[in-house]
């Protein structure tokens, strides 16, 4: 880059930075953002930072802008996900700045009387930087979105198999719906961690809401029971309907070593003793 080109780009850079607030305020492509001043305020630092990176890219070497863009995306991709803004909102904003800064470059090129080749060379370089911004924010946005969904999925899984503490020593895990390998692993994790956290002696797994018991499900449940027993917690199965009990016998499952009960009430009465029917007197 010769001295004249450097001077031209420095002038363009100065104009971009001087007018960055005006550029940022005009960039409102999404209707949801326009209708919500809070979102606009949240995105202003994002816009300012991007404009600064774009302006700096005009005079920096070819590697530095990518590093700056990566830092920008690392900082703001999670903000877009947090605000529930679609990826195309960010991409529209990036394209808006492509056009706005492109006009600055064009006007400055006219004033400096640059040749078409000189202008095209610089504009092409700037477009590469803008495309890189779109690529980086897309990649970071998708990664952040997937991480958020995964965390939400884990939270839902944990809520789907809660351990309910009914006394100081006893807890109940009410299981509803189908059980697959992943959900069985969640049951085991919750049972082991929460029984240790609460210092429980007994954990009752209630199967009243389980529709199907097959070999795989039975095997997973026994793994949970064995893990609890090894950790010093007595495990009890309750809610075994006759059809499920018959299926387990037909599958050749040995139930002799496992305490079972037809209902949760029965399991609680055996574990805690029958409910008091007489009034308590001093």
BAFI-3210 file (N, C-alpha, C; in Angstrom, 3 decimals, decimal comma, padded with zeros to 6 digits):
// residues 282
n [1|2|3|4|5|6|7|8|9|10|11|12|13|14|15|16|17|18|19|20|21|22|23|24|25|26|27|28|29|30|31|32|33|34|35|36|37|38|39|40|41|42|43|44|45|46|47|48|49|50|51|52|53|54|55|56|57|58|59|60|61|62|63|64|65|66|67|68|69|70|71|72|73|74|75|76|77|78|79|80|81|82|83|84|85|86|87|88|89|90|91|92|93|94|95|96|97|98|99|100|101|102|103|104|105|106|107|108|109|110|111|112|113|114|115|116|117|118|119|120|121|122|123|124|125|126|127|128|129|130|131|132|133|134|135|136|137|138|139|140|141|142|143|144|145|146|147|148|149|150|151|152|153|154|155|156|157|158|159|160|161|162|163|164|165|166|167|168|169|170|171|172|173|174|175|176|177|178|179|180|181|182|183|184|185|186|187|188|189|190|191|192|193|194|195|196|197|198|199|200|201|202|203|204|205|206|207|208|209|210|211|212|213|214|215|216|217|218|219|220|221|222|223|224|225|226|227|228|229|230|231|232|233|234|235|236|237|238|239|240|241|242|243|244|245|246|247|248|249|250|251|252|253|254|255|256|257|258|259|260|261|262|263|264|265|266|267|268|269|270|271|272|273|274|275|276|277|278|279|280|281|282]
n.u [000,850|000,733|001,748|-000,271|-002,573|-002,671|-003,158|-005,669|-007,239|-006,966|-008,305|-010,895|-011,318|-011,341|-013,685|-015,609|-015,414|-016,049|-018,689|-019,914|-021,885|-024,152|-024,412|-024,923|-027,352|-029,075|-029,208|-031,555|-032,923|-034,687|-038,012|-038,814|-036,788|-037,011|-039,419|-038,816|-037,193|-035,444|-034,052|-032,682|-030,929|-029,422|-028,059|-026,431|-023,664|-022,666|-022,928|-021,301|-018,808|-018,439|-018,367|-016,050|-014,174|-014,448|-013,624|-010,999|-009,966|-009,419|-006,909|-005,219|-003,106|-003,581|-004,159|-004,842|-007,555|-009,225|-008,678|-009,640|-012,345|-013,032|-012,763|-014,782|-017,061|-016,962|-017,637|-020,221|-021,951|-023,297|-024,941|-026,831|-028,204|-029,133|-030,921|-032,791|-032,735|-032,947|-030,514|-030,415|-030,940|-028,545|-026,947|-028,200|-027,639|-024,867|-024,646|-025,829|-023,887|-021,884|-022,841|-023,093|-020,478|-019,211|-020,192|-018,938|-016,278|-016,419|-017,056|-014,834|-012,854|-013,496|-012,925|-010,195|-009,444|-008,921|-007,915|-009,973|-009,111|-007,601|-009,581|-011,339|-009,711|-009,362|-012,035|-012,792|-011,137|-012,230|-014,816|-014,232|-013,508|-015,952|-017,517|-016,182|-016,851|-019,586|-019,449|-018,052|-019,722|-021,983|-021,086|-020,348|-022,771|-024,449|-023,081|-023,314|-026,081|-026,669|-025,391|-026,941|-029,433|-028,745|-028,136|-030,656|-032,037|-030,814|-031,664|-034,441|-034,519|-033,560|-035,601|-037,610|-037,242|-037,359|-036,016|-037,846|-037,852|-039,212|-039,042|-036,542|-034,797|-035,728|-036,433|-038,313|-038,589|-040,590|-041,463|-042,473|-043,878|-042,023|-038,936|-035,689|-032,269|-030,752|-032,405|-032,566|-029,949|-029,933|-031,742|-030,230|-028,018|-029,243|-030,417|-028,196|-026,599|-028,398|-029,357|-027,011|-026,460|-028,664|-028,282|-029,668|-031,303|-033,020|-034,409|-037,213|-038,361|-040,890|-042,964|-045,475|-046,375|-045,122|-045,342|-044,389|-042,354|-039,473|-036,802|-034,485|-035,196|-035,717|-033,177|-031,724|-032,994|-032,316|-029,613|-029,563|-030,656|-028,711|-026,496|-027,333|-027,580|-024,923|-023,837|-024,801|-027,496|-030,785|-032,788|-036,044|-038,704|-041,770|-045,289|-045,637|-047,500|-049,797|-049,594|-047,109|-045,443|-045,842|-044,756|-042,068|-041,396|-041,745|-039,676|-037,612|-036,460|-034,873|-036,478|-036,173|-034,240|-034,924|-036,760|-040,153|-043,235|-046,778|-047,867|-047,135|-047,989|-048,076|-045,344|-044,335|-045,633|-044,456|-041,845|-041,924|-043,724|-047,167|-049,717|-050,564|-053,542|-054,838|-055,527|-052,939|-051,780|-050,784]
n.v [-001,193|002,170|005,571|007,442|005,877|004,961|007,339|008,017|005,901|006,279|008,686|007,864|006,042|007,728|009,181|007,184|006,435|008,867|009,135|006,910|006,616|007,662|005,878|003,531|004,088|004,280|001,713|-000,413|-002,968|-004,936|-005,543|-006,168|-005,098|-002,387|-001,849|-002,094|-000,352|-001,114|-003,325|-002,042|-000,421|-002,441|-003,479|-001,456|-001,215|-003,502|-002,792|-000,481|-001,593|-003,346|-001,534|-000,165|-002,204|-002,737|-000,265|-000,167|-002,291|-001,313|-000,175|-001,932|-004,922|-008,020|-010,141|-009,152|-007,975|-010,296|-011,411|-009,407|-009,467|-012,016|-011,708|-009,833|-011,338|-013,399|-011,980|-011,001|-012,885|-014,512|-012,597|-012,051|-014,494|-014,545|-012,400|-013,473|-013,014|-013,504|-015,064|-013,903|-011,249|-010,173|-010,622|-008,993|-006,504|-006,445|-006,424|-003,966|-002,225|-002,810|-001,579|001,096|001,841|001,307|003,371|005,537|004,967|005,162|007,907|009,098|008,099|009,367|012,029|011,863|011,190|008,538|005,747|003,462|000,862|001,001|001,711|-000,478|-002,567|-001,982|-001,972|-004,588|-005,944|-004,964|-006,063|-008,750|-008,780|-008,076|-010,280|-012,205|-011,431|-012,036|-014,819|-015,607|-014,676|-016,177|-018,800|-018,685|-017,944|-020,144|-022,119|-021,097|-021,064|-023,795|-024,657|-023,385|-024,621|-027,240|-027,020|-026,299|-028,585|-030,459|-029,411|-029,782|-032,562|-033,211|-032,147|-033,833|-036,195|-035,950|-036,108|-036,504|-035,436|-037,000|-037,573|-037,104|-039,175|-040,522|-040,670|-040,063|-041,076|-040,217|-041,732|-041,005|-041,818|-042,909|-044,770|-044,378|-045,161|-042,827|-041,302|-043,048|-042,927|-040,327|-040,609|-042,288|-040,627|-038,428|-039,782|-040,853|-038,541|-036,785|-038,364|-038,698|-036,013|-035,324|-037,148|-039,639|-042,674|-044,365|-044,853|-044,583|-045,773|-044,963|-046,570|-046,243|-044,542|-045,465|-046,771|-048,916|-051,714|-053,102|-055,374|-053,800|-051,460|-052,565|-053,559|-051,155|-049,963|-051,757|-051,346|-048,803|-049,368|-051,155|-049,426|-047,579|-049,279|-050,108|-047,696|-047,503|-046,970|-047,949|-049,334|-049,203|-050,531|-049,294|-049,241|-051,259|-052,476|-055,197|-056,168|-055,195|-056,401|-059,073|-059,057|-058,554|-060,877|-062,724|-061,929|-063,027|-061,824|-061,529|-061,004|-061,409|-060,326|-057,734|-055,242|-054,844|-053,100|-052,775|-050,267|-046,756|-045,784|-048,104|-048,716|-046,506|-046,808|-049,175|-048,339|-046,080|-046,683|-047,241|-044,699|-042,421|-042,877|-042,164|-039,361|-037,083|-036,835|-035,002]
n.w [000,000|-001,011|-000,066|-000,747|-000,937|001,686|003,047|002,006|002,986|005,729|006,029|005,316|007,356|009,591|009,086|009,310|012,022|013,193|012,478|013,542|015,517|014,324|012,167|013,617|014,888|012,732|011,850|011,817|011,057|011,873|012,813|015,412|016,924|016,367|017,624|020,237|022,499|024,444|023,398|021,375|022,844|024,068|021,897|020,929|021,891|020,605|017,919|017,770|018,366|016,207|014,037|014,691|014,381|011,635|010,568|011,475|010,101|007,623|007,535|008,780|008,831|006,972|008,721|011,260|011,301|011,298|013,761|015,413|014,683|015,571|018,328|018,718|017,946|019,848|022,087|021,620|020,427|022,256|023,354|021,350|021,299|023,912|023,856|022,249|019,493|015,987|013,791|011,263|011,741|012,757|010,501|008,633|009,707|009,458|006,671|006,195|007,206|005,426|003,093|003,988|004,804|002,437|000,846|002,065|001,460|-001,325|-001,747|-000,624|-002,279|-004,651|-003,981|-003,589|-006,066|-006,970|-008,975|-010,872|-010,564|-008,177|-006,332|-006,586|-005,715|-002,984|-002,123|-002,631|-000,842|001,554|001,410|001,710|004,395|005,553|004,781|006,212|008,799|008,800|008,503|010,839|012,956|012,411|012,824|015,556|016,699|016,150|017,607|020,221|020,464|020,288|022,599|024,547|024,102|024,743|027,467|028,384|027,731|029,423|031,869|031,690|031,584|034,136|035,692|034,922|036,254|039,217|042,564|045,351|048,565|051,300|053,977|056,554|056,082|053,837|050,354|047,306|043,934|041,489|038,550|035,330|032,208|029,265|029,458|028,418|027,484|027,946|029,641|031,772|032,670|033,603|035,711|037,377|037,919|039,240|041,396|042,789|043,341|044,701|046,799|048,226|048,798|050,431|052,389|052,512|053,586|052,292|049,069|047,090|044,075|042,074|039,830|038,792|036,772|034,499|031,322|029,756|030,264|029,272|028,385|028,193|029,627|032,161|032,756|032,940|035,124|037,177|037,250|038,326|040,846|041,886|041,930|043,856|046,107|046,430|047,185|049,700|050,055|050,519|048,060|046,714|044,769|043,590|042,659|040,800|038,407|037,775|035,080|034,287|036,165|035,465|032,891|033,486|034,855|032,789|031,188|032,479|034,658|037,728|040,633|043,290|044,969|045,202|046,795|046,405|045,786|045,443|045,326|045,787|048,233|049,789|049,831|051,210|053,670|054,581|054,748|056,398|058,328|059,334|058,800|061,458|063,225|065,508|067,619|068,572|071,837|074,734]
ca.u [000,000|001,565|001,410|-001,544|-003,643|-002,729|-003,806|-007,079|-007,906|-007,006|-009,397|-012,144|-011,410|-011,728|-015,095|-016,430|-015,413|-016,748|-020,130|-020,349|-023,135|-025,226|-024,567|-025,509|-028,751|-029,860|-029,247|-032,701|-033,607|-035,638|-039,181|-038,844|-035,843|-037,588|-040,521|-038,334|-036,035|-034,500|-033,189|-031,792|-029,866|-028,570|-027,252|-025,564|-022,233|-022,375|-022,782|-020,115|-017,608|-018,284|-017,944|-014,636|-013,384|-014,459|-012,792|-009,605|-009,531|-009,009|-005,493|-004,425|-002,678|-004,636|-004,479|-005,385|-009,018|-009,861|-008,539|-010,573|-013,696|-013,241|-012,993|-016,117|-018,070|-016,927|-018,269|-021,605|-022,820|-024,185|-025,928|-027,898|-028,990|-029,794|-032,038|-033,685|-032,749|-032,529|-029,215|-030,505|-030,884|-027,132|-026,433|-028,736|-026,887|-023,543|-024,808|-026,091|-022,603|-021,161|-023,295|-022,814|-019,036|-018,880|-020,454|-017,860|-015,088|-016,637|-016,945|-013,438|-012,091|-013,751|-012,195|-008,758|-009,254|-008,322|-008,271|-010,969|-008,407|-007,260|-010,820|-011,848|-008,838|-009,666|-013,419|-012,790|-010,541|-013,191|-015,898|-013,736|-013,602|-017,383|-017,939|-015,591|-017,675|-020,808|-019,120|-017,680|-020,879|-022,874|-020,523|-020,426|-024,188|-024,943|-022,455|-023,921|-027,475|-026,658|-025,029|-028,107|-030,437|-028,268|-028,328|-032,096|-032,433|-030,371|-032,531|-035,735|-034,324|-033,463|-036,926|-038,504|-037,019|-036,911|-036,021|-038,631|-037,523|-040,459|-038,615|-035,113|-034,020|-036,360|-036,776|-039,110|-038,415|-041,755|-041,080|-043,652|-043,545|-041,087|-037,554|-034,664|-030,947|-030,317|-033,205|-032,151|-028,695|-030,302|-032,317|-029,126|-027,229|-030,019|-030,599|-026,929|-026,166|-029,312|-029,397|-025,804|-026,607|-029,643|-027,900|-030,823|-031,106|-033,915|-034,958|-038,295|-038,608|-042,285|-043,144|-046,899|-046,598|-044,347|-046,261|-043,788|-041,100|-038,871|-035,525|-033,555|-035,626|-035,496|-031,727|-031,312|-033,504|-031,519|-028,324|-029,785|-030,830|-027,408|-025,634|-027,787|-027,239|-023,476|-023,540|-025,344|-028,885|-031,723|-033,651|-037,331|-039,546|-043,198|-046,130|-045,537|-048,816|-049,745|-049,120|-045,667|-044,798|-045,881|-043,782|-040,717|-041,189|-041,589|-038,353|-036,616|-035,801|-034,895|-036,977|-036,098|-033,340|-035,385|-038,005|-041,150|-044,542|-047,766|-048,185|-046,245|-048,494|-047,602|-043,901|-044,126|-046,069|-043,437|-040,613|-042,108|-044,714|-048,513|-050,073|-051,206|-054,985|-055,344|-055,027|-051,742|-052,072|-049,597]
ca.v [000,000|003,363|006,647|008,053|004,954|004,965|008,594|007,910|004,978|006,910|009,670|007,106|005,484|008,821|009,500|006,090|006,549|010,100|008,971|005,569|006,680|007,862|004,601|002,550|004,437|004,035|000,279|-001,021|-003,768|-005,880|-004,883|-006,372|-004,157|-001,057|-001,696|-002,282|000,518|-001,848|-004,106|-001,097|-000,071|-003,606|-003,756|-000,343|-001,557|-004,487|-002,058|000,370|-002,436|-003,838|-000,410|000,097|-003,268|-002,511|000,895|-000,511|-003,251|-000,612|000,195|-002,986|-006,028|-008,962|-011,074|-008,464|-007,853|-011,552|-011,546|-008,454|-009,972|-013,170|-011,170|-009,211|-012,396|-014,071|-011,121|-010,623|-013,963|-014,929|-011,536|-012,256|-015,643|-014,125|-011,517|-014,237|-012,405|-014,462|-014,824|-013,022|-009,860|-009,803|-010,607|-007,796|-005,356|-006,491|-005,975|-002,530|-001,539|-002,989|-000,532|002,425|002,097|001,331|004,725|006,402|004,683|005,684|009,367|009,459|007,769|010,441|013,226|011,628|010,875|007,219|005,019|002,404|-000,321|001,228|001,659|-001,847|-003,395|-001,748|-002,380|-006,045|-006,338|-004,668|-007,035|-010,000|-008,608|-008,122|-011,673|-012,926|-011,093|-012,826|-016,221|-015,815|-014,512|-017,317|-019,975|-018,488|-017,911|-021,519|-022,822|-020,594|-021,512|-025,222|-024,792|-022,983|-025,677|-028,410|-026,748|-026,348|-029,996|-031,087|-028,931|-030,459|-033,959|-033,295|-031,894|-034,935|-037,294|-035,330|-036,885|-035,758|-035,856|-037,068|-037,474|-036,817|-040,324|-041,207|-039,886|-040,750|-040,655|-040,605|-041,834|-040,958|-041,875|-043,933|-044,706|-044,837|-045,245|-041,507|-040,911|-043,926|-042,381|-039,143|-041,118|-042,762|-039,471|-037,695|-040,616|-040,942|-037,237|-036,189|-039,188|-038,363|-034,640|-035,308|-038,197|-040,515|-044,107|-045,123|-044,184|-045,344|-045,430|-045,293|-046,854|-046,227|-043,797|-046,037|-047,554|-050,122|-052,216|-054,161|-055,851|-052,675|-050,601|-053,299|-053,590|-049,828|-049,746|-052,550|-050,675|-047,715|-049,988|-051,660|-048,280|-047,046|-050,227|-050,036|-046,446|-047,577|-046,512|-049,035|-048,957|-049,895|-050,280|-049,272|-048,978|-052,331|-052,977|-056,639|-056,467|-054,934|-057,454|-060,291|-058,877|-058,681|-062,301|-063,380|-061,581|-063,762|-060,912|-062,026|-059,943|-061,854|-059,499|-056,344|-054,989|-054,252|-052,817|-052,523|-048,841|-045,871|-045,736|-049,312|-048,587|-045,511|-047,378|-050,129|-047,620|-045,085|-047,113|-046,820|-043,365|-042,360|-042,690|-041,621|-037,999|-036,986|-036,182|-034,722]
ca.w [000,000|-001,066|000,866|-001,123|-000,545|003,149|003,441|001,645|003,910|007,053|005,975|005,356|008,705|010,494|008,844|009,847|013,475|013,556|012,227|013,923|016,279|013,345|011,470|014,533|015,146|011,521|011,559|012,492|010,043|012,441|013,387|016,857|017,526|016,241|018,569|021,602|022,729|025,291|022,516|020,693|023,788|024,284|020,711|020,550|022,028|019,560|016,659|017,870|018,304|014,834|013,199|014,995|013,757|010,193|010,241|011,716|009,094|006,405|007,563|009,413|007,986|006,599|009,808|012,419|011,320|011,657|015,210|016,015|014,448|016,445|019,669|018,682|017,918|021,145|023,086|021,352|019,928|023,344|023,559|020,377|021,760|025,153|023,505|021,362|018,166|014,958|013,181|010,098|012,207|012,782|009,131|007,987|010,212|008,841|005,282|006,234|007,365|004,167|002,177|004,541|004,733|001,021|000,354|002,581|000,654|-002,677|-001,731|-000,341|-003,490|-005,611|-003,558|-003,769|-007,487|-007,130|-010,187|-010,659|-010,066|-006,770|-005,549|-006,610|-004,887|-001,579|-001,861|-002,615|000,442|002,609|001,306|002,293|005,849|005,914|004,649|007,341|009,969|008,702|008,746|012,241|013,852|012,163|013,504|016,996|017,081|016,141|018,733|021,462|020,474|020,601|024,009|025,325|023,975|025,469|028,892|028,655|027,659|030,663|032,945|031,543|031,955|035,590|036,241|034,582|037,207|040,469|043,798|046,330|049,931|052,078|055,377|056,653|055,597|052,703|049,176|046,290|042,542|040,683|037,139|034,472|030,791|028,794|029,928|027,484|028,112|028,408|030,799|032,871|033,179|034,383|036,956|038,212|038,363|040,240|042,583|043,527|043,829|045,671|048,006|048,983|049,277|051,519|053,340|052,618|053,807|051,421|047,893|046,472|042,673|041,789|038,400|038,472|035,530|033,403|030,497|029,184|030,820|028,461|028,921|028,301|030,728|033,404|033,004|033,383|036,486|038,095|037,399|039,286|042,164|042,325|042,251|045,145|047,168|046,631|047,899|051,057|050,078|050,221|046,941|046,677|043,609|043,883|041,491|039,802|038,025|037,477|033,722|034,235|036,950|034,640|031,806|034,046|035,125|031,488|030,674|033,243|035,592|039,101|041,503|044,675|045,759|045,151|047,516|045,518|046,365|044,405|045,274|046,539|049,606|050,473|050,050|052,267|054,949|055,024|055,061|057,457|059,298|058,954|059,272|062,771|063,136|066,756|067,858|069,421|073,120|075,544]
c.u [000,889|001,011|000,054|-002,720|-003,814|-003,460|-005,295|-007,840|-007,976|-008,107|-010,756|-012,380|-011,891|-013,203|-016,019|-016,538|-016,176|-018,253|-020,681|-021,665|-024,327|-025,492|-025,322|-026,983|-029,642|-030,061|-030,349|-033,490|-034,715|-036,774|-039,248|-037,914|-036,408|-038,660|-040,069|-037,066|-034,990|-033,527|-032,199|-030,626|-028,895|-027,598|-026,291|-024,081|-021,787|-022,099|-021,526|-018,844|-017,359|-017,814|-016,473|-013,732|-013,311|-013,554|-011,316|-009,074|-009,026|-007,516|-004,606|-003,997|-003,790|-005,035|-005,188|-006,912|-009,729|-009,788|-009,510|-012,016|-014,010|-013,530|-014,376|-017,212|-018,123|-017,720|-019,763|-022,505|-023,792|-025,249|-027,108|-028,805|-029,782|-031,020|-033,053|-033,824|-032,277|-031,195|-029,315|-030,551|-029,444|-026,572|-026,949|-027,972|-025,500|-023,617|-025,098|-024,781|-021,725|-021,523|-022,911|-021,333|-018,576|-019,119|-019,398|-016,608|-015,224|-016,459|-015,510|-012,560|-012,281|-012,934|-010,704|-008,400|-008,492|-008,747|-009,309|-010,306|-008,075|-008,500|-011,348|-011,020|-009,187|-011,080|-013,516|-012,225|-011,535|-014,348|-015,496|-013,853|-015,061|-017,901|-017,398|-016,387|-018,954|-020,568|-018,851|-018,892|-021,869|-022,387|-020,654|-021,868|-024,740|-024,374|-023,086|-025,367|-027,562|-026,323|-026,220|-029,190|-030,038|-028,452|-029,800|-032,586|-032,033|-031,277|-033,883|-035,616|-034,276|-034,827|-037,877|-038,337|-036,521|-036,863|-036,690|-038,329|-038,795|-040,203|-037,120|-034,284|-034,537|-036,698|-037,534|-038,772|-039,639|-041,396|-042,338|-043,211|-042,556|-039,692|-036,646|-033,322|-030,514|-031,083|-032,860|-030,853|-028,965|-030,898|-031,207|-028,329|-027,956|-030,148|-029,331|-026,532|-027,075|-029,451|-028,170|-025,913|-027,539|-029,320|-029,067|-030,404|-031,894|-034,379|-035,997|-038,463|-040,010|-042,508|-044,605|-047,181|-045,820|-045,238|-045,694|-042,499|-040,595|-037,518|-034,550|-033,910|-035,361|-034,010|-031,226|-031,773|-032,690|-030,122|-028,434|-029,887|-029,502|-026,479|-026,024|-027,377|-025,748|-023,094|-024,151|-026,772|-029,785|-032,703|-034,897|-038,054|-041,008|-043,974|-046,027|-046,938|-048,707|-049,199|-047,621|-044,909|-044,744|-044,868|-042,368|-040,395|-040,953|-040,229|-037,231|-035,855|-035,976|-035,275|-036,773|-035,252|-033,779|-036,696|-038,968|-042,464|-045,506|-048,085|-047,179|-046,684|-048,005|-046,118|-043,601|-044,529|-045,041|-042,170|-040,759|-042,997|-046,073|-048,831|-050,794|-052,695|-055,579|-054,791|-053,834|-052,108|-050,784|-049,374]
c.v [001,248|004,447|007,260|007,169|004,944|006,209|008,552|007,041|005,551|007,957|008,965|006,532|006,542|009,173|008,433|006,212|007,788|009,926|007,628|005,586|006,850|006,580|003,601|002,824|004,162|002,546|-000,388|-001,886|-004,645|-005,156|-005,009|-005,410|-002,753|-000,811|-001,777|-001,477|-000,171|-002,656|-003,213|-000,728|-001,212|-003,824|-002,630|-000,651|-002,553|-003,786|-001,190|-000,455|-002,924|-002,729|-000,074|-000,953|-003,063|-001,342|000,577|-001,458|-002,572|-000,331|-000,864|-004,023|-007,037|-009,885|-010,392|-008,337|-009,137|-011,784|-010,619|-008,924|-011,162|-012,708|-010,533|-010,272|-013,141|-013,291|-010,969|-011,724|-014,407|-013,885|-011,701|-013,403|-015,269|-013,267|-012,182|-013,583|-013,424|-014,068|-013,850|-011,548|-009,357|-009,692|-009,388|-006,552|-005,291|-006,004|-004,478|-001,759|-001,699|-001,843|000,858|002,772|002,113|002,697|005,714|006,216|005,271|007,195|009,810|009,179|008,836|011,680|013,072|011,273|009,560|006,606|003,950|001,160|-000,179|001,111|000,223|-002,754|-003,244|-002,209|-003,906|-006,570|-006,113|-005,667|-008,396|-009,941|-008,700|-009,559|-012,514|-012,666|-011,913|-014,291|-016,477|-015,711|-015,654|-018,549|-019,860|-018,511|-019,335|-022,297|-022,400|-021,057|-022,991|-025,451|-024,446|-024,053|-026,916|-028,220|-026,823|-027,799|-030,734|-030,697|-029,624|-031,919|-034,127|-033,080|-033,059|-036,128|-036,717|-036,341|-036,021|-036,301|-035,824|-037,092|-037,186|-037,927|-040,929|-040,237|-040,723|-040,180|-041,119|-040,579|-041,925|-040,987|-042,970|-043,695|-045,222|-044,805|-043,908|-041,078|-041,772|-043,433|-041,145|-039,555|-041,558|-041,601|-038,706|-038,479|-040,654|-039,600|-036,706|-037,031|-038,929|-036,962|-034,572|-036,318|-039,147|-041,954|-044,933|-044,251|-045,104|-044,855|-045,910|-045,393|-046,814|-045,554|-044,319|-046,986|-048,896|-050,457|-053,321|-054,522|-054,707|-051,790|-051,271|-053,327|-052,249|-049,559|-050,533|-051,980|-049,523|-048,278|-050,471|-050,517|-047,676|-047,963|-050,195|-048,782|-046,407|-047,105|-047,682|-048,567|-049,829|-049,528|-050,290|-049,019|-050,021|-052,873|-054,462|-056,962|-056,245|-056,001|-058,759|-060,215|-059,089|-060,139|-063,048|-063,098|-062,272|-062,910|-061,429|-060,885|-060,256|-060,924|-058,035|-056,214|-054,263|-054,064|-052,458|-051,044|-048,044|-045,793|-046,930|-049,223|-047,601|-046,058|-048,368|-049,409|-046,723|-045,572|-046,595|-045,442|-043,431|-042,052|-042,084|-040,225|-038,022|-036,244|-035,977|-035,802]
c.w [000,000|-000,139|000,550|-000,726|000,977|003,644|003,159|002,643|005,319|007,121|006,067|006,744|009,698|010,329|009,420|011,365|013,937|013,461|012,706|014,712|015,346|012,571|012,349|014,774|013,931|011,263|012,370|011,513|010,592|013,141|014,889|017,575|017,483|017,298|020,020|021,808|023,601|024,444|021,783|021,586|024,016|023,120|020,340|020,746|020,965|018,230|016,667|017,688|016,876|013,902|013,442|014,355|012,249|009,810|010,419|010,652|007,825|006,366|008,195|008,390|007,814|007,743|010,971|012,401|011,723|013,163|015,930|015,855|015,351|017,873|019,772|018,740|019,243|022,189|022,876|020,799|021,011|023,633|022,600|020,800|023,003|024,870|022,576|019,991|017,130|014,341|012,020|010,491|012,222|011,374|008,359|008,435|009,580|007,393|005,213|006,341|006,126|003,205|002,683|004,432|003,282|000,412|000,827|001,746|-000,755|-002,727|-001,485|-001,560|-004,551|-005,261|-003,803|-005,215|-007,684|-008,451|-009,846|-010,082|-008,586|-005,881|-005,465|-005,707|-003,405|-001,224|-001,786|-001,294|001,586|002,587|001,869|003,821|006,304|005,827|005,806|008,621|009,971|009,001|010,220|013,155|013,640|012,916|015,014|017,483|017,164|017,325|020,054|021,587|020,841|022,067|024,906|025,293|024,766|026,975|029,277|028,653|028,933|031,824|032,900|031,958|033,468|036,239|035,986|035,512|038,535|041,608|044,856|047,719|050,778|053,575|055,372|056,022|054,299|051,576|048,171|044,918|041,766|039,194|036,288|033,016|030,462|029,363|028,823|028,200|028,694|029,642|032,008|033,494|034,032|035,719|037,906|038,789|039,466|041,534|043,431|044,140|044,924|046,930|048,869|049,579|050,490|052,617|053,609|052,891|052,795|050,253|047,262|045,036|042,316|040,284|037,969|037,122|034,345|032,614|030,059|029,912|029,906|029,064|029,150|029,494|032,071|033,765|033,522|034,813|037,505|038,282|038,392|040,697|042,719|042,723|043,596|046,297|047,484|047,416|049,295|051,189|049,690|049,146|046,923|045,389|044,048|042,595|040,420|039,522|037,658|036,097|033,600|035,008|036,157|033,510|032,310|034,362|033,826|030,864|031,442|034,241|037,010|040,046|042,984|045,552|045,826|045,914|046,591|046,264|045,248|044,262|046,081|047,988|050,407|050,792|051,173|053,626|055,488|055,479|056,282|058,581|058,892|059,488|060,609|062,615|064,415|066,985|068,788|070,691|073,879|076,585]
res [x|x|x|x|x|x|x|x|x|x|x|x|x|x|x|x|x|x|x|x|x|x|x|x|x|x|x|x|x|x|x|x|x|x|x|x|x|x|x|x|x|x|x|x|x|x|x|x|x|x|x|x|x|x|x|x|x|x|x|x|x|x|x|x|x|x|x|x|x|x|x|x|x|x|x|x|x|x|x|x|x|x|x|x|x|x|x|x|x|x|x|x|x|x|x|x|x|x|x|x|x|x|x|x|x|x|x|x|x|x|x|x|x|x|x|x|x|x|x|x|x|x|x|x|x|x|x|x|x|x|x|x|x|x|x|x|x|x|x|x|x|x|x|x|x|x|x|x|x|x|x|x|x|x|x|x|x|x|x|x|x|x|x|x|x|x|x|x|x|x|x|x|x|x|x|x|x|x|x|x|x|x|x|x|x|x|x|x|x|x|x|x|x|x|x|x|x|x|x|x|x|x|x|x|x|x|x|x|x|x|x|x|x|x|x|x|x|x|x|x|x|x|x|x|x|x|x|x|x|x|x|x|x|x|x|x|x|x|x|x|x|x|x|x|x|x|x|x|x|x|x|x|x|x|x|x|x|x|x|x|x|x|x|x|x|x|x|x|x|x|x|x|x|x|x|x|x|x|x|x|x|x]
***
